[in-house]
Amino acid sequence: MKRIVAEETIKHLEAINEVNEAREILEKEAAGRLKAEDHAKEQSSQKRMVMEAVLSIDNRYRRYSREEIAAATDDFSPEKQIGEGGYGSVYKAFLDHTPVAVKVLREGAAEKMEEFMREVEVLCGLHHPNIVLLLGACPEIGCIVYEYMENGSLQDQLSRRGGAPPLPWCTRFRVLFEVARALAYLHGSSPEPVIHRDLKPGNILLDRNFVGKIGDVGLAKFMPRVVPDGETEFRETVIAGTLHYMDPEYQRTGTLRPKSDLYAFGIIALQLLTGRPPAGLAVMVENAVGGGSLAAVLDPSVPDWPFPEAEKLAEIALRCTQLRCRDRPELEADVLPVLERLSAAADGCPSGRGPAHFLCPILKMPMEDPYIAADGFTYEYRAIRAWLAENQTSPVTQMQLPDATIIPNHSLRLAIEEWRSL
């Protein structure tokens, strides 16, 4: 009898445990549903708030509808896509009879809506020749429309994407000066300075004339001007940016300053000098400069580096990449004057900018000895000879060339010589 009672007691306790376990599972499921519902509501509320905030910005840009964006991108066709990142996809399109770049927030990326709102807000208040121009937006789908940059990003050029020829040294010097001017403008913006926080070659875009412009300001930060010594700083709990371009002091302390951007700028300058990836680059160049072997680490794809100017650029770039903010130079007082002199040297070199038809399609610089190839295009003699030694296609059309014949373009040569003499 006792055994039966004990067995029944055990069964009863097991039943109670099963009921409790079932209740716990139901409670967890209910809590999970509530959490999911709350999350969905929060996302919906966040999106609504973002849309309302963006719509509250004054009429400084064109507002496009979802239907207009879908039509311009052929319903977001992969054939129109020219880029992709953490934010979403970028498409080339035509709106208002103008070529544009359309950046579209990927579906389900509600956490990026804040970046979308910030980018629209920042770009609406910025007007500088070296900052990408905002043309419009579609808050409904998290879409930004800005000017189309024909030569892609500085990263595209450094990686020679699509078989692009190497950038001449003079173009590199000019782009750095242009980017530095844009940074100075951001840091001096009123009523509050703007810190980019994610400056890197992929966020520096080049137009058809290889003018450099800063883009992708989704991580930019408005900063108060309230510290006693006049240096703006801000402490964050969440670190944002890209590894190898991120200010080490910002990574360590969360303290953000305008000079945080200067660190990234220095790394970019060293990349343009060497053609190498950013990891460990500052130490390598510093050792080369200290050992008198800078020439050995300069980008070998550029055959005519002006060494004194390259050395000056390396020196200022290394100062920008000092580990402590206080050891870095002042952008306007120290960096810009050096870059302005380097840019002036680039303007005075034989490869300075000129009319578009004076530029060699391969070298992207005015020609000295123009020759016509079998595709009907004119190239710098040494460039087309080097191309034909390894290729049987046109550098411009990528189509098969009927032959490798080239003939001098005397009339164009005379026009270029006359232009140089002005």
Buried (B, 14 or more C-beta within 10 A) or exposed (E): EEEEEEEEEEEEEEEEEEEEEEEEEEEEEEEEEEEEEEEEEEBEEBBEEBBEBBEEBEEEBBBBEEEBBBBBBEEBEEEBBBBEEEBBBBBBBEBEEEEBBBBBBEEEBBEBBBBBBBBBBBBBBBEBEBBBBBBBBBBBBBBBBBBBBEBBBBBBBBBEEEEBBBBBBBBBBBBBBBBBBBBBBBBEBEEEBBBBBBBBBBBBBBBEEBBBBBBBBBBBBBBEEEEEEEEBBBEEEEBBBBEBBBBBBBEEBEBBBBBBBBBBBBBBBBBBBBBBEBEEBBEBBBEBBEEEEBEEBBBEEBEEBBEEBBBBBBEBBBBBBBEEBEEBBEBBEBBBEBBEBBBEBBEEBEBBBBEEEBBBBBBBBBBBBBBBBBBEBBBBBBBBEBBBEEEEBBBEEEEEBEEBEBEEBEEBBEBBEEEEEE
